[in-house]
Protein backbone atom coordinates (compact mmCIF):
# COMPACT_ATOMS: atom_id res chain seq x y z
CA UNK A 1 0.00 0.00 0.00
CA UNK A 2 1.52 3.37 -1.03
CA UNK A 3 2.43 5.88 1.70
CA UNK A 4 0.20 8.95 1.95
CA UNK A 5 1.91 12.20 0.96
CA UNK A 6 1.19 15.10 3.35
CA UNK A 7 0.34 18.54 2.07
CA UNK A 8 2.87 20.90 3.64
CA UNK A 9 1.96 24.55 4.20
CA UNK A 10 4.78 26.88 5.28
CA UNK A 11 4.39 29.95 7.51
CA UNK A 12 7.30 32.32 8.21
CA UNK A 13 6.16 34.92 10.74
CA UNK A 14 9.09 37.21 9.91
CA UNK A 15 9.36 37.31 6.11
CA UNK A 16 6.17 35.63 4.89
CA UNK A 17 3.32 37.42 3.08
CA UNK A 18 -0.43 37.26 3.60
CA UNK A 19 -1.39 38.19 0.06
CA UNK A 20 -1.78 36.72 -3.40
CA UNK A 21 1.99 36.66 -3.96
CA UNK A 22 2.42 33.91 -1.35
CA UNK A 23 1.75 30.25 -2.14
CA UNK A 24 2.63 28.57 1.16
CA UNK A 25 5.75 26.85 -0.18
CA UNK A 26 9.19 26.99 1.43
CA UNK A 27 10.26 29.69 -1.01
CA UNK A 28 6.99 31.64 -0.75
CA UNK A 29 5.56 31.17 2.76
CA UNK A 30 2.53 32.78 4.34
CA UNK A 31 2.99 35.14 7.29
CA UNK A 32 0.26 33.97 9.67
CA UNK A 33 -1.36 30.67 10.48
CA UNK A 34 -4.84 32.17 10.18
CA UNK A 35 -4.19 33.27 6.59
CA UNK A 36 -2.79 29.81 5.85
CA UNK A 37 -6.04 28.28 7.17
CA UNK A 38 -8.04 30.55 4.86
CA UNK A 39 -5.99 29.43 1.84
CA UNK A 40 -5.60 25.77 2.85
CA UNK A 41 -8.37 24.88 5.37
CA UNK A 42 -7.48 22.52 8.24
CA UNK A 43 -10.23 20.17 7.03
CA UNK A 44 -8.02 19.29 4.02
CA UNK A 45 -6.89 15.62 4.34
CA UNK A 46 -3.26 15.01 5.34
CA UNK A 47 -2.42 18.70 5.66
CA UNK A 48 0.44 19.84 7.88
CA UNK A 49 1.39 23.39 8.87
CA UNK A 50 5.08 24.14 9.34
CA UNK A 51 6.19 27.37 10.99
CA UNK A 52 9.34 29.32 11.76
CA UNK A 53 10.68 32.77 12.61
CA UNK A 54 13.66 33.03 10.28
CA UNK A 55 14.87 36.35 11.68
CA UNK A 56 13.65 36.73 15.26
CA UNK A 57 13.21 33.10 16.32
CA UNK A 58 14.75 32.06 19.67
CA UNK A 59 18.22 30.50 19.69
CA UNK A 60 19.44 28.55 22.73
CA UNK A 61 22.86 29.24 24.13
CA UNK A 62 25.52 27.47 22.09
CA UNK A 63 23.18 26.80 19.15
CA UNK A 64 23.87 27.96 15.62
CA UNK A 65 21.50 30.78 14.51
CA UNK A 66 20.73 28.69 11.44
CA UNK A 67 18.25 26.72 13.59
CA UNK A 68 15.85 29.60 12.92
CA UNK A 69 15.58 28.36 9.35
CA UNK A 70 14.27 24.95 10.40
CA UNK A 71 10.58 24.28 9.75
CA UNK A 72 8.68 22.87 12.73
CA UNK A 73 5.08 21.66 13.01
CA UNK A 74 2.77 24.31 14.46
CA UNK A 75 2.06 23.82 18.17
CA UNK A 76 -1.36 22.66 19.39
CA UNK A 77 -1.99 25.99 21.12
CA UNK A 78 -1.11 27.92 17.96
CA UNK A 79 -3.38 25.67 15.88
CA UNK A 80 -6.24 26.08 18.38
CA UNK A 81 -5.90 29.86 18.45
CA UNK A 82 -5.67 30.07 14.66
CA UNK A 83 -8.68 27.76 14.27
CA UNK A 84 -10.82 29.99 16.53
CA UNK A 85 -9.93 33.06 14.47
CA UNK A 86 -10.46 31.06 11.27
CA UNK A 87 -13.99 30.07 12.34
CA UNK A 88 -14.79 33.68 13.23
CA UNK A 89 -13.61 34.87 9.83
CA UNK A 90 -15.56 32.11 8.09
CA UNK A 91 -18.75 33.20 9.82
CA UNK A 92 -18.04 36.83 9.01
CA UNK A 93 -17.32 35.97 5.37
CA UNK A 94 -20.54 33.95 5.17
CA UNK A 95 -22.54 36.87 6.57
CA UNK A 96 -20.88 39.28 4.15
CA UNK A 97 -21.64 36.94 1.26
CA UNK A 98 -25.26 36.63 2.38
CA UNK A 99 -25.50 40.41 2.72
CA UNK A 100 -23.97 40.92 -0.72
CA UNK A 101 -26.50 38.54 -2.26
CA UNK A 102 -29.33 40.31 -0.45
CA UNK A 103 -28.08 43.72 -1.55
CA UNK A 104 -27.77 42.49 -5.12
CA UNK A 105 -31.36 41.22 -5.00
CA UNK A 106 -32.54 44.55 -3.57
CA UNK A 107 -30.69 46.44 -6.30
CA UNK A 108 -32.32 44.29 -8.95
CA UNK A 109 -35.75 44.79 -7.37
CA UNK A 110 -35.18 48.54 -7.16
CA UNK A 111 -34.17 48.62 -10.82
CA UNK A 112 -37.47 46.99 -11.73
CA UNK A 113 -39.39 49.41 -9.48
CA UNK A 114 -37.61 52.40 -11.02
CA UNK A 115 -38.34 51.14 -14.52
CA UNK A 116 -42.02 51.00 -13.60
CA UNK A 117 -41.75 54.46 -12.01
CA UNK A 118 -40.52 55.90 -15.31
CA UNK A 119 -43.90 55.03 -16.78
CA UNK A 120 -45.65 57.33 -14.28
CA UNK A 121 -46.09 60.70 -15.98
CA UNK A 122 -46.75 63.71 -13.76
CA UNK A 123 -48.73 66.53 -15.36
CA UNK A 124 -50.01 69.71 -13.80
CA UNK A 125 -53.80 69.91 -13.52
CA UNK A 126 -54.70 72.96 -15.59
CA UNK A 127 -58.13 73.17 -13.94
CA UNK A 128 -56.55 74.12 -10.60
CA UNK A 129 -56.02 77.80 -9.67
CA UNK A 130 -52.81 79.34 -10.90
CA UNK A 131 -50.23 78.98 -8.12
CA UNK A 132 -48.93 82.03 -6.28
CA UNK A 133 -45.14 82.08 -6.09
CA UNK A 134 -44.00 82.73 -2.52
CA UNK A 135 -40.90 82.54 -0.37
CA UNK A 136 -41.04 80.02 2.44
CA UNK A 137 -41.14 82.73 5.11
CA UNK A 138 -44.29 84.30 3.64
CA UNK A 139 -46.99 84.14 6.33
CA UNK A 140 -49.18 87.14 5.51
CA UNK A 141 -52.77 85.87 6.00
CA UNK A 142 -53.93 88.33 3.35
CA UNK A 143 -51.85 86.36 0.81
CA UNK A 144 -51.78 82.85 2.27
CA UNK A 145 -54.94 81.12 3.43
CA UNK A 146 -54.74 77.69 5.06
CA UNK A 147 -57.32 74.96 4.56
CA UNK A 148 -58.50 73.98 8.07
CA UNK A 149 -57.20 70.65 9.34
CA UNK A 150 -60.75 69.39 10.03
CA UNK A 151 -61.38 68.96 6.31
CA UNK A 152 -63.56 72.05 5.92
CA UNK A 153 -64.46 72.97 2.35
CA UNK A 154 -62.63 76.30 2.66
CA UNK A 155 -59.72 75.86 0.21
CA UNK A 156 -56.20 76.89 1.02
CA UNK A 157 -54.10 79.08 -1.27
CA UNK A 158 -52.42 77.17 -4.08
CA UNK A 159 -48.77 78.21 -4.16
CA UNK A 160 -45.52 77.56 -6.00
CA UNK A 161 -42.43 77.23 -3.83
CA UNK A 162 -38.85 76.74 -4.95
CA UNK A 163 -35.99 75.52 -2.79
CA UNK A 164 -33.75 72.63 -1.87
CA UNK A 165 -34.63 69.38 -0.16
CA UNK A 166 -33.52 69.85 3.44
CA UNK A 167 -35.03 66.68 4.89
CA UNK A 168 -36.66 63.66 3.33
CA UNK A 169 -38.79 60.90 4.84
CA UNK A 170 -40.66 58.24 2.88
CA UNK A 171 -43.53 55.97 3.87
CA UNK A 172 -45.39 53.42 1.79
CA UNK A 173 -47.84 55.80 0.11
CA UNK A 174 -46.59 59.15 1.36
CA UNK A 175 -43.44 61.26 1.26
CA UNK A 176 -42.53 64.15 3.55
CA UNK A 177 -40.17 66.71 2.00
CA UNK A 178 -38.87 69.59 4.11
CA UNK A 179 -38.00 72.39 1.71
CA UNK A 180 -35.51 75.18 2.42
CA UNK A 181 -34.93 78.36 0.42
CA UNK A 182 -32.69 80.30 2.80
CA UNK A 183 -35.65 82.30 4.11
CA UNK A 184 -37.54 79.55 5.85
CA UNK A 185 -38.58 75.90 5.95
CA UNK A 186 -41.80 74.27 4.76
CA UNK A 187 -43.04 70.72 5.08
CA UNK A 188 -44.42 69.40 1.78
CA UNK A 189 -46.46 66.20 1.52
CA UNK A 190 -46.44 64.01 -1.61
CA UNK A 191 -49.15 61.39 -2.17
CA UNK A 192 -50.61 59.32 -5.02
CA UNK A 193 -48.73 59.25 -8.32
CA UNK A 194 -46.29 61.90 -7.09
CA UNK A 195 -44.80 59.32 -4.69
CA UNK A 196 -44.70 56.64 -7.41
CA UNK A 197 -42.86 58.83 -9.93
CA UNK A 198 -39.22 58.26 -10.86
CA UNK A 199 -38.20 61.76 -9.75
CA UNK A 200 -39.71 61.20 -6.29
CA UNK A 201 -38.13 57.77 -5.87
CA UNK A 202 -34.68 59.10 -6.75
CA UNK A 203 -34.98 62.34 -4.81
CA UNK A 204 -31.84 63.27 -2.83
CA UNK A 205 -31.07 65.85 -0.16
CA UNK A 206 -30.15 69.31 -1.47
CA UNK A 207 -31.83 68.68 -4.83
CA UNK A 208 -33.36 71.90 -6.19
CA UNK A 209 -37.08 71.49 -6.74
CA UNK A 210 -40.23 73.47 -7.53
CA UNK A 211 -43.45 72.30 -5.84
CA UNK A 212 -47.05 73.34 -6.48
CA UNK A 213 -49.78 72.63 -3.98
CA UNK A 214 -52.36 73.74 -1.45
CA UNK A 215 -51.44 75.30 1.89
CA UNK A 216 -53.13 73.61 4.84
CA UNK A 217 -53.12 73.91 8.61
CA UNK A 218 -51.34 71.13 10.47
CA UNK A 219 -53.72 68.65 12.15
CA UNK A 220 -53.93 68.78 15.97
CA UNK A 221 -51.08 67.06 17.85
CA UNK A 222 -48.95 67.16 14.70
CA UNK A 223 -46.02 69.52 14.31
CA UNK A 224 -44.53 71.40 11.36
CA UNK A 225 -42.79 74.71 10.73
CA UNK A 226 -45.16 77.63 11.32
CA UNK A 227 -47.94 75.05 11.95
CA UNK A 228 -48.66 74.68 8.25
CA UNK A 229 -47.82 72.33 5.40
CA UNK A 230 -48.09 72.16 1.64
CA UNK A 231 -50.01 69.28 0.04
CA UNK A 232 -48.34 68.91 -3.33
CA UNK A 233 -50.18 68.32 -6.59
CA UNK A 234 -47.23 68.86 -8.96
CA UNK A 235 -43.45 69.18 -8.82
CA UNK A 236 -40.44 69.47 -11.11
CA UNK A 237 -36.75 68.85 -10.51
CA UNK A 238 -34.59 71.91 -11.21
CA UNK A 239 -31.19 70.45 -10.37
CA UNK A 240 -30.26 67.08 -8.91
CA UNK A 241 -27.85 66.82 -5.99
CA UNK A 242 -25.41 63.95 -5.66
CA UNK A 243 -26.39 60.89 -3.68
CA UNK A 244 -24.71 57.81 -2.22
CA UNK A 245 -21.00 58.42 -1.43
CA UNK A 246 -21.17 62.04 -2.61
CA UNK A 247 -24.35 62.90 -0.69
CA UNK A 248 -24.16 65.90 1.63
CA UNK A 249 -24.79 63.66 4.66
CA UNK A 250 -21.68 61.68 3.71
CA UNK A 251 -19.49 64.68 2.88
CA UNK A 252 -20.31 66.51 6.12
CA UNK A 253 -21.58 63.83 8.48
CA UNK A 254 -22.37 64.85 12.09
CA UNK A 255 -19.29 62.97 13.32
CA UNK A 256 -16.92 64.48 10.72
CA UNK A 257 -13.68 65.86 12.13
CA UNK A 258 -13.30 69.68 12.25
CA UNK A 259 -10.82 69.84 9.37
CA UNK A 260 -13.29 68.05 7.07
CA UNK A 261 -15.98 70.53 8.09
CA UNK A 262 -13.62 73.49 7.45
CA UNK A 263 -12.80 72.17 3.97
CA UNK A 264 -16.51 71.80 3.19
CA UNK A 265 -17.76 75.03 4.76
CA UNK A 266 -20.00 75.68 1.74
CA UNK A 267 -21.91 72.51 2.63
CA UNK A 268 -21.81 73.03 6.41
CA UNK A 269 -23.56 76.38 5.90
CA UNK A 270 -26.61 74.51 4.63
CA UNK A 271 -27.18 73.12 8.11
CA UNK A 272 -29.61 74.87 10.45
CA UNK A 273 -27.00 75.70 13.11
CA UNK A 274 -24.47 77.35 10.79
CA UNK A 275 -27.11 79.22 8.80
CA UNK A 276 -28.69 80.46 12.04
CA UNK A 277 -25.31 81.75 13.22
CA UNK A 278 -24.88 83.65 9.94
CA UNK A 279 -28.34 85.22 10.28
CA UNK A 280 -27.70 86.27 13.88
CA UNK A 281 -24.36 87.69 12.76
CA UNK A 282 -26.04 89.73 10.03
CA UNK A 283 -28.63 91.01 12.52
CA UNK A 284 -25.85 92.01 14.91
CA UNK A 285 -24.10 94.02 12.19
CA UNK A 286 -27.42 95.71 11.33
CA UNK A 287 -27.87 96.53 15.00
CA UNK A 288 -24.39 98.04 15.27
CA UNK A 289 -25.05 100.30 12.31
CA UNK A 290 -28.44 101.34 13.66
CA UNK A 291 -27.08 102.17 17.12
CA UNK A 292 -24.11 104.07 15.70
CA UNK A 293 -26.56 106.08 13.58
CA UNK A 294 -28.70 106.77 16.66
CA UNK A 295 -25.62 108.21 18.32
CA UNK A 296 -24.76 110.38 15.31
CA UNK A 297 -21.60 108.43 14.48
CA UNK A 298 -20.79 108.33 10.77
CA UNK A 299 -19.74 105.17 8.92
CA UNK A 300 -16.61 105.35 6.74
CA UNK A 301 -14.86 102.68 4.68
CA UNK A 302 -11.08 102.66 5.19
CA UNK A 303 -8.87 100.61 2.83
CA UNK A 304 -7.86 97.02 3.52
CA UNK A 305 -4.55 97.37 1.63
CA UNK A 306 -2.26 99.71 3.55
CA UNK A 307 1.39 100.71 3.88
CA UNK A 308 1.29 101.43 7.62
CA UNK A 309 1.68 99.27 10.71
CA UNK A 310 -0.77 99.58 13.57
CA UNK A 311 -0.22 96.56 15.82
CA UNK A 312 3.45 95.82 15.07
CA UNK A 313 5.30 94.28 12.16
CA UNK A 314 5.37 90.70 13.45
CA UNK A 315 1.70 90.10 12.64
CA UNK A 316 1.51 91.72 9.22
CA UNK A 317 0.42 89.96 6.04
CA UNK A 318 2.82 91.47 3.51
CA UNK A 319 2.40 91.47 -0.29
CA UNK A 320 3.83 93.20 -3.35
CA UNK A 321 1.81 96.21 -4.49
CA UNK A 322 3.13 97.12 -7.95
CA UNK A 323 6.73 96.96 -6.77
CA UNK A 324 6.14 98.44 -3.32
CA UNK A 325 5.60 96.76 0.04
CA UNK A 326 2.02 96.76 1.24
CA UNK A 327 0.07 94.98 3.96
CA UNK A 328 -3.40 93.76 4.79
CA UNK A 329 -4.74 96.07 7.46
CA UNK A 330 -4.46 95.08 11.13
CA UNK A 331 -6.79 97.87 12.20
CA UNK A 332 -8.44 100.94 10.67
CA UNK A 333 -7.69 103.02 13.77
CA UNK A 334 -5.28 105.45 12.09
CA UNK A 335 -7.64 106.13 9.17
CA UNK A 336 -10.54 106.74 11.55
CA UNK A 337 -8.45 109.23 13.51
CA UNK A 338 -7.78 111.25 10.35
CA UNK A 339 -11.54 111.59 9.79
CA UNK A 340 -12.35 113.09 13.20
CA UNK A 341 -11.53 116.77 12.42
CA UNK A 342 -13.84 116.94 9.40
CA UNK A 343 -16.46 114.25 10.01
CA UNK A 344 -16.82 114.09 13.77
CA UNK A 345 -17.17 110.72 15.48
CA UNK A 346 -16.78 107.87 12.99
CA UNK A 347 -16.91 104.08 12.83
CA UNK A 348 -16.21 101.30 10.36
CA UNK A 349 -17.08 97.62 10.04
CA UNK A 350 -14.31 96.07 7.96
CA UNK A 351 -12.15 92.95 7.85
CA UNK A 352 -8.85 93.05 9.72
CA UNK A 353 -5.96 90.63 9.31
CA UNK A 354 -3.41 89.36 11.82
CA UNK A 355 -0.61 86.94 10.89
CA UNK A 356 -0.69 85.17 14.26
CA UNK A 357 -0.08 81.43 14.25
CA UNK A 358 -2.27 80.61 17.21
CA UNK A 359 -5.12 78.14 17.54
CA UNK A 360 -7.36 80.06 19.94
CA UNK A 361 -10.67 81.85 19.53
CA UNK A 362 -8.90 85.12 20.31
CA UNK A 363 -6.47 84.86 17.42
CA UNK A 364 -7.96 84.81 13.93
CA UNK A 365 -6.09 85.48 10.71
CA UNK A 366 -9.14 87.37 9.42
CA UNK A 367 -12.14 88.72 11.29
CA UNK A 368 -14.84 91.37 11.03
CA UNK A 369 -13.63 94.36 13.03
CA UNK A 370 -16.08 96.90 14.49
CA UNK A 371 -14.06 100.03 15.29
CA UNK A 372 -15.03 103.56 16.31
CA UNK A 373 -13.15 106.75 17.11
CA UNK A 374 -14.82 109.32 19.38
CA UNK A 375 -13.36 112.80 19.79
CA UNK A 376 -13.00 114.78 23.03
CA UNK A 377 -14.16 112.12 25.50
CA UNK A 378 -12.88 111.03 28.89
CA UNK A 379 -12.06 107.48 29.92
CA UNK A 380 -15.33 107.37 31.88
CA UNK A 381 -17.20 108.61 28.78
CA UNK A 382 -15.62 105.78 26.83
CA UNK A 383 -16.74 103.10 29.29
CA UNK A 384 -20.26 104.56 29.41
CA UNK A 385 -20.36 104.55 25.60
CA UNK A 386 -19.19 100.93 25.40
CA UNK A 387 -21.68 99.74 27.99
CA UNK A 388 -24.53 101.46 26.18
CA UNK A 389 -23.38 100.13 22.78
CA UNK A 390 -23.22 96.53 23.99
CA UNK A 391 -26.62 96.61 25.67
CA UNK A 392 -28.34 98.59 22.93
CA UNK A 393 -26.97 96.39 20.10
CA UNK A 394 -28.23 93.26 21.84
CA UNK A 395 -31.59 94.92 22.45
CA UNK A 396 -31.95 95.93 18.79
CA UNK A 397 -30.89 92.52 17.48
CA UNK A 398 -33.28 90.64 19.77
CA UNK A 399 -36.14 92.96 18.82
CA UNK A 400 -36.41 90.91 15.61
CA UNK A 401 -38.59 87.90 16.59
CA UNK A 402 -36.86 85.54 14.17
CA UNK A 403 -33.39 86.51 15.46
CA UNK A 404 -34.56 86.10 19.06
CA UNK A 405 -35.76 82.61 18.15
CA UNK A 406 -32.41 81.73 16.55
CA UNK A 407 -30.52 82.96 19.63
CA UNK A 408 -32.79 80.88 21.88
CA UNK A 409 -32.09 77.80 19.77
CA UNK A 410 -28.33 78.40 19.65
CA UNK A 411 -27.96 79.35 23.32
CA UNK A 412 -31.08 78.60 25.40
CA UNK A 413 -29.49 80.09 28.54
CA UNK A 414 -28.66 83.46 26.98
CA UNK A 415 -29.97 86.54 28.78
CA UNK A 416 -29.14 90.15 27.84
CA UNK A 417 -26.62 91.76 30.21
CA UNK A 418 -27.97 94.02 32.92
CA UNK A 419 -26.63 97.46 33.75
CA UNK A 420 -24.48 98.82 35.21
CA UNK A 421 -21.43 96.73 34.29
CA UNK A 422 -18.98 96.13 37.10
CA UNK A 423 -15.84 98.27 36.79
CA UNK A 424 -12.74 96.76 38.32
CA UNK A 425 -9.13 97.85 38.14
CA UNK A 426 -6.47 95.30 37.27
CA UNK A 427 -5.01 95.45 40.80
CA UNK A 428 -8.46 94.75 42.26
CA UNK A 429 -8.90 91.79 39.90
CA UNK A 430 -5.57 90.30 40.99
CA UNK A 431 -6.61 90.66 44.62
CA UNK A 432 -10.01 89.07 43.89
CA UNK A 433 -8.36 86.11 42.12
CA UNK A 434 -6.06 85.58 45.10
CA UNK A 435 -8.92 85.78 47.58
CA UNK A 436 -10.89 83.18 45.62
CA UNK A 437 -7.85 80.93 45.15
CA UNK A 438 -8.01 81.06 41.33
CA UNK A 439 -4.54 80.13 40.08
CA UNK A 440 -2.65 81.26 36.98
CA UNK A 441 -1.63 79.01 34.09
CA UNK A 442 1.46 77.81 36.00
CA UNK A 443 -0.69 76.74 38.95
CA UNK A 444 0.51 79.59 41.17
CA UNK A 445 -1.25 82.48 42.86
CA UNK A 446 -1.71 85.54 40.64
CA UNK A 447 0.72 88.36 41.28
CA UNK A 448 0.77 91.95 40.09
CA UNK A 449 2.15 91.98 36.54
CA UNK A 450 0.56 88.67 35.45
CA UNK A 451 -1.43 88.66 32.23
CA UNK A 452 -4.79 87.27 33.38
CA UNK A 453 -5.51 84.16 31.30
CA UNK A 454 -8.83 83.31 29.68
CA UNK A 455 -9.60 80.50 32.15
CA UNK A 456 -9.31 82.91 35.07
CA UNK A 457 -11.46 85.48 33.25
CA UNK A 458 -14.16 82.85 32.72
CA UNK A 459 -14.20 81.94 36.41
CA UNK A 460 -14.52 85.61 37.32
CA UNK A 461 -17.52 86.18 35.07
CA UNK A 462 -19.16 82.89 36.07
CA UNK A 463 -18.82 83.65 39.78
CA UNK A 464 -19.77 87.35 39.61
CA UNK A 465 -22.48 86.65 37.01
CA UNK A 466 -22.21 90.07 35.37
CA UNK A 467 -20.18 91.83 32.67
CA UNK A 468 -16.93 93.32 33.97
CA UNK A 469 -14.79 96.19 32.68
CA UNK A 470 -11.19 95.48 33.70
CA UNK A 471 -9.15 98.70 33.57
CA UNK A 472 -5.80 100.26 34.49
CA UNK A 473 -3.37 97.54 33.47
CA UNK A 474 0.36 97.79 34.33
CA UNK A 475 2.39 99.67 31.73
CA UNK A 476 4.72 96.66 31.34
CA UNK A 477 2.08 94.32 29.90
CA UNK A 478 0.36 96.73 27.49
CA UNK A 479 1.47 98.43 24.28
CA UNK A 480 3.42 101.71 24.43
CA UNK A 481 0.76 103.67 22.54
CA UNK A 482 -1.91 102.98 25.15
CA UNK A 483 -2.36 106.12 27.21
CA UNK A 484 -1.05 106.23 30.78
CA UNK A 485 -3.33 107.27 33.61
CA UNK A 486 -2.31 110.82 34.60
CA UNK A 487 -3.13 110.01 38.23
CA UNK A 488 -1.26 106.70 38.20
CA UNK A 489 1.62 106.64 35.72
CA UNK A 490 2.32 102.97 36.50
CA UNK A 491 -0.89 101.96 34.73
CA UNK A 492 -2.42 102.48 31.31
CA UNK A 493 -6.05 103.39 30.71
CA UNK A 494 -6.89 100.20 28.90
CA UNK A 495 -10.25 98.50 29.14
CA UNK A 496 -11.18 94.86 28.74
CA UNK A 497 -14.80 93.75 28.78
CA UNK A 498 -15.47 90.32 30.30
CA UNK A 499 -18.86 88.70 29.88
CA UNK A 500 -20.32 85.21 29.78
CA UNK A 501 -21.32 85.63 26.12
CA UNK A 502 -18.39 87.60 24.70
CA UNK A 503 -14.87 88.62 25.56
CA UNK A 504 -13.35 91.45 23.58
CA UNK A 505 -10.54 93.92 24.01
CA UNK A 506 -10.20 97.59 23.20
CA UNK A 507 -8.08 100.62 23.97
CA UNK A 508 -8.75 104.20 24.93
C-alpha positions, 0 to 999 in steps of 0.5 A: 500500500503506497504511503500517503503524501502530506500537504505541507503549508509553510508559515514564516512569521518574519518574512512571509506574506499574507497576500496573493503573492504567497503560495505557502511553499518553502520559497513563498511562505505565508505570514500567519497561520490564520491566513494559511487556514483561509488558503488551505483549510485545516479540514483538508486531508493530510495537511500539515502546517510548518512554521518558523521565525527566520529572523527573530526566532529564539536561539538557545545558548551554544546553538547555531542561529541557522536553527531559525531556518528549520521548519517545525510543526505548528504547536497545538496551542497555535493551531487552536488559536488560529482555528478559533480566528479562522472560524470567526472569519468564516462566519463573518465571510458567510454573513458578508456573502449573504448580505452581498447577495441580499443587496444584489437582489434589492438592487435588482428589485429597485431597478425593476421598481424604477423602470415601472416608475418611469412610466408614471407621468406627472402633469399639472392639472390645468383646472386648478387655480394658478399657483402664487409664487412665494418665499417660504417665510411668507406668512401674511394671512392676506396672501396665504390662506390655510385649509382647516385641518378638520377637512372644511371645504374652505380651500387653502391658497395654491402656491408655487415654492422653490428651494432645496430638499432639506429633509426627506422621509418616505412611507409606503404611500406618502413622502414628507419633503422639508423644503428650504430656500434660505428664508424659511422651511416648509413641510411638503407632503407628496401622495398618489402618483407623485410618490410613485414617480421616478423623480420622487423615488430618486430624490436626494437631499439638497436637490433643487425642486419646484413644488405646487400645492395647497397650503393647509393647517397642520392637524392637531397634535402634529407639528410642522414649521409655522404650523402649516404644510403644503399638500403637493399636486405637482413638482419638477426637478430643477437640479439634482444633488449627488447621492450615495457616497457624494451625498451631503450627509456623507461629505459633512456627516455629524461625526466628521472631524473639524478639518473636514468641516472646514474644507466643506464650509459651503456645505456646512452652511446649509445646516440649520446651526451654521445658517442660524449663526450667519443670520444672527451675525447679520442682525448684529451688524445691522444693530451696530449700524443702527445704534451708531446712527442713533448716536450720530456716528458716521460710517466710513470705509477705510482701505484694507490694503495699507502701507502702515503698521498699527499693531506691530510688524510681526503680525503683518500679512505682507504682499507686493503692491506694484513693486512696493511693500504693502500689507493687509490692514491690522486695524483701521484706527489710524484712518478713523483718527484722520476723519475726526476733524472733518467728520466728527465721530466715525466708525467702520465695520471692515475685515482686519488681518493678523498673521498670528499662528495661534489656535485660539478663539482670540487669534484669527487670521481674518475677522470682522472688526467693528471700530469707532473713534470718538473725539473729546471724550474722557475714559469714563465717557468711553466706558459709558459709551461701550456699555450702552453700545453693547446693551443697545446692540443686543436689544436691537438685534433681539427685537427681531422675533426671528433673530430672538428665536435663533438665539434661543435655539443656539444658546437657550441660557442666553440673557441680555446683560444688565446694567451697570457693568462692574468696573474693576481695576487690574489690581483689584482683579488680581486681589479678587483672584487671590482671595478666591484661590483662582490660580494662573496658568502655571498653577501659582497664585496671581501676582501683580504683573501677570497677564490674566488668562482666559480660564481665570477670566471665565471663572470671574464672570461665572462667579460674579455673574455680570459683565466686567470692565477690567481697567488700568493695566500695568504699563509693562504688559500693554502696548506703548501707545496705550495712554497712561493714567495721569493720576497713576503713571504705572498703569495704562487706561486700557479696558477689557470687557469680560462677559459670559457671552463675549470677551473682547478687548479695546483701547482708549 
